Amino acid sequence: MNMKVVLPPVIIVVLGLGAISGVQNTGFREHIESTLTESAQGALSAAGIDAVVAFSGRDADVTAPSDAVALEAADVVGGVTGVRTAAAYGPDGLVSADADTEPAEAEAAEPAAPAEEETEAAPEPTDEATATPEATEATSDGETEATEDDGAEEEDEPKREPTREEREEAQEDLVEIPNITFVTDSAELTEHGRKVVRKAAEVLAEHPEVEVRIEGHTDSVGTDEHNQDLSERRAEKVVDELVKQGVERDRLTWKGFGESDPLVVPRTFDDLEKNRRVEFDVTN
């Protein structure tokens, strides 16, 4: 058998099957999320609970107007067939199952603190103690000035500019980060969104020389003014979270674009989801 004649058709068939499999996997995931969302909302409606459900694969984020309702709703959604996990989100973010026991413990612990402080009140300062700081200040002027001068010299040291290769490498790493997700129509990060922000902070720590602009984008549902405000609040929220993760604030700027710069022309719900995004742009 002539292998040169047989191999090309075989290769074409293998590549075709691989492409079909990739399309089927994507469609299958979207079908699962759609089916689970419909089932979960039906279960919540049957239970008389007002909450919103968003799925990432088989993992659900359940958002409700109060912590108690969020926990109840997450318990209902977690019992839906096919759901792997259900995280509860109240007005202040993620709600723990034992959150309702914490305030009582805190209230029980509060009364003891003032009584203990009153019994151990510090003695009133004497003239000698009051004079000590003045004497110290008078005798240490030279040292203080020297310290301030040293700090000024350190601040005057110019920051190293990143090379073009460093900027390009940082941008490539940031592009690979998954999309940051938020609770529907708010600037509150989902649990998945917080994980992605932590990943972004790790990438920025690997490239300490670059500066980055955080850009918020929304879909075209709602008014222009609402979407502009929402995109700005989401971009600023990501900056705040990155700073909490240890990224220097002076390396970060942010800007909201609203619905003005869609990634794709919105024709389907999937297109709207693609346009709701946060992007990282290396500026220096």
C-alpha positions in Angstrom: 0.0 0.0 0.0 1.3 3.4 -0.9 1.5 5.4 2.3 1.9 8.8 0.5 -1.6 8.2 -0.9 -3.2 7.1 2.3 -1.8 9.5 4.9 -3.2 12.9 3.7 -6.9 11.7 3.9 -6.2 10.2 7.3 -4.7 13.5 8.6 -7.6 15.5 7.3 -10.1 13.2 9.0 -8.2 13.4 12.4 -8.0 17.2 12.3 -11.7 17.5 11.4 -12.7 15.3 14.3 -10.6 17.4 16.7 -12.3 20.6 15.5 -15.8 19.0 15.8 -14.9 17.8 19.4 -13.8 21.3 20.4 -17.1 22.9 19.2 -19.1 20.1 20.9 -17.3 20.6 24.2 -18.0 24.4 24.2 -21.6 23.9 23.2 -22.0 21.1 25.8 -20.7 23.4 28.6 -23.1 26.2 27.6 -26.0 23.8 27.4 -25.2 22.6 31.0 -25.0 26.1 32.4 -28.3 27.1 30.7 -30.1 24.0 31.9 -28.8 24.3 35.4 -29.8 28.0 35.5 -33.3 27.2 34.4 -33.6 24.4 37.0 -32.2 26.5 39.8 -34.4 29.4 39.1 -37.4 27.1 39.0 -36.5 25.6 42.4 -36.1 29.1 43.9 -39.5 30.2 42.5 -41.1 27.0 43.9 -39.6 27.8 47.3 -40.8 31.5 47.1 -37.2 32.8 47.3 -36.2 36.0 45.4 -32.6 35.4 44.3 -30.4 35.4 41.2 -28.3 32.5 40.0 -25.2 32.5 37.8 -23.3 29.4 36.8 -19.7 28.8 35.8 -19.8 25.1 34.7 -21.6 23.3 37.5 -20.7 25.9 40.2 -23.3 28.4 41.1 -23.1 31.9 42.6 -26.4 32.8 44.3 -27.1 36.5 45.1 -30.0 37.7 47.3 -31.0 41.0 49.1 -30.0 39.7 52.5 -27.5 37.2 54.0 -30.2 35.0 55.4 -32.1 34.8 52.1 -28.8 34.2 50.3 -27.9 31.2 52.5 -31.4 29.8 52.1 -31.3 30.2 48.4 -27.8 28.6 48.1 -29.1 25.6 50.1 -32.0 25.3 47.6 -29.8 25.6 44.5 -27.2 23.2 46.0 -30.0 20.5 46.1 -30.7 20.8 42.4 -29.5 17.8 40.4 -26.3 18.4 38.6 -25.1 21.4 40.7 -21.7 20.9 42.2 -21.4 23.9 44.6 -23.5 26.9 45.5 -22.0 30.0 47.0 -24.2 32.5 48.8 -23.7 36.3 48.2 -25.5 39.0 50.3 -25.3 42.8 50.1 -21.8 42.7 51.5 -20.4 39.8 49.4 -19.8 36.2 50.2 -21.8 34.8 53.1 -20.5 31.9 55.3 -22.9 29.3 56.6 -21.9 30.2 60.2 -22.0 33.9 59.7 -25.2 34.3 61.8 -23.4 33.0 64.9 -20.5 35.5 64.8 -22.5 38.7 65.8 -23.7 37.0 69.0 -20.2 35.9 69.9 -18.9 39.4 69.3 -21.7 41.0 71.4 -20.9 38.6 74.3 -17.2 39.5 74.1 -17.7 43.3 74.0 -18.8 44.1 77.6 -15.7 42.6 79.2 -13.3 44.9 77.3 -14.3 48.3 78.8 -14.4 47.0 82.4 -10.9 45.6 82.0 -9.6 48.9 80.5 -11.2 50.9 83.4 -9.5 48.8 86.1 -6.1 49.2 84.4 -6.3 52.9 83.7 -2.9 54.5 83.1 -1.7 57.0 85.7 -1.8 60.7 84.8 1.4 61.9 83.2 3.7 63.8 85.6 5.6 67.0 84.7 8.8 64.9 84.3 7.1 62.5 81.8 5.6 65.5 79.9 9.0 67.1 79.6 10.7 64.0 78.3 9.4 64.2 74.7 10.4 67.9 74.5 13.9 67.1 75.7 14.2 64.2 73.4 13.0 66.3 70.5 15.5 69.1 71.4 18.4 66.7 71.6 17.6 64.6 68.6 17.1 67.4 66.0 20.3 66.5 64.2 19.4 62.8 64.0 15.9 63.6 62.7 17.1 65.9 60.0 19.6 63.3 58.9 16.9 60.6 58.7 14.7 62.9 56.7 17.6 63.7 54.3 18.2 60.0 53.9 14.6 59.4 53.0 14.6 62.3 50.5 17.7 60.9 48.8 15.9 57.5 48.5 12.8 59.1 47.0 14.9 61.0 44.5 16.2 57.7 43.0 14.6 57.3 39.5 12.4 54.3 38.9 13.8 51.9 36.3 11.9 52.0 33.1 10.9 48.6 31.8 12.2 47.5 28.5 10.0 46.8 25.5 10.5 43.1 25.9 9.4 43.3 29.6 6.3 45.2 28.7 5.4 42.8 25.9 6.0 39.8 28.2 3.8 41.3 30.9 1.0 42.1 28.5 1.1 38.5 27.1 0.8 37.1 30.6 -2.1 39.5 31.5 -4.0 38.6 28.4 -4.0 34.9 29.5 -5.9 35.7 32.7 -9.6 34.6 32.6 -12.3 37.2 32.6 -13.2 38.7 35.9 -16.9 38.2 36.8 -19.2 40.3 38.9 -22.6 39.9 40.6 -25.3 40.8 38.0 -25.6 44.6 37.5 -23.2 45.5 40.4 -19.5 46.0 41.1 -19.4 43.2 43.6 -17.0 40.4 42.6 -18.1 36.8 42.5 -16.0 34.2 44.2 -14.6 33.3 40.7 -13.9 37.0 40.1 -11.9 37.2 43.4 -9.8 34.2 42.4 -9.0 35.8 39.0 -8.0 39.1 40.7 -5.6 37.1 43.0 -4.1 35.5 39.8 -3.7 39.0 38.3 -1.9 40.2 41.4 0.5 37.2 41.1 1.2 38.1 37.5 1.9 41.8 38.4 4.2 40.7 41.2 6.2 38.8 38.5 6.5 42.0 36.5 7.1 44.7 39.2 8.6 47.1 36.6 5.4 47.7 34.6 2.4 50.0 35.1 -1.1 48.9 34.1 -4.5 50.4 33.3 -7.6 48.5 34.3 -10.3 48.9 31.7 -14.0 48.1 32.5 -16.5 47.2 29.7 -20.2 46.3 29.9 -22.7 44.8 27.5 -25.4 47.0 25.7 -28.3 46.1 28.0 -29.5 49.3 29.9 -28.8 53.0 29.3 -25.5 54.4 28.2 -25.2 56.4 31.5 -25.9 53.3 33.6 -23.4 51.2 31.8 -20.7 53.9 31.9 -21.1 54.2 35.6 -21.1 50.4 36.1 -17.9 50.0 34.0 -16.1 52.6 36.0 -17.1 51.1 39.4 -16.1 47.7 38.3 -12.6 48.9 37.1 -12.1 50.8 40.3 -13.1 47.7 42.3 -10.5 45.6 40.6 -7.8 48.2 41.4 -8.9 48.2 45.1 -8.7 44.4 45.2 -5.3 44.3 43.6 -4.0 46.8 46.2 -5.3 44.6 48.9 -3.3 41.8 47.3 -0.1 43.8 47.6 0.2 45.6 44.3 1.4 49.2 44.6 -1.4 51.6 43.8 0.9 54.0 41.9 1.4 51.3 39.3 -2.4 51.1 38.6 -4.8 53.4 36.9 -8.4 52.6 35.7 -10.9 53.7 33.2 -14.5 52.7 32.3 -15.7 52.4 28.7 -19.3 51.4 29.3 -20.8 49.7 26.2 -18.8 51.9 23.8 -16.1 49.3 22.9 -17.7 45.9 22.4 -15.5 42.9 21.8 -18.1 41.4 19.4 -21.3 42.6 17.7 -24.0 41.6 20.2 -26.4 39.2 18.5 -26.8 36.5 21.2 -26.6 36.2 25.0 -23.2 34.7 24.6 -22.1 37.8 22.7 -23.4 40.0 25.6 -21.3 37.9 28.1 -18.2 38.3 26.0 -18.6 42.1 26.0 -18.9 42.2 29.8 -15.2 42.1 30.6 -12.2 43.7 32.4 -9.0 44.2 30.5 -5.4 44.9 31.6 -3.4 47.3 29.4 0.3 47.7 30.1 0.9 51.5 29.8 4.6 51.7 30.9 
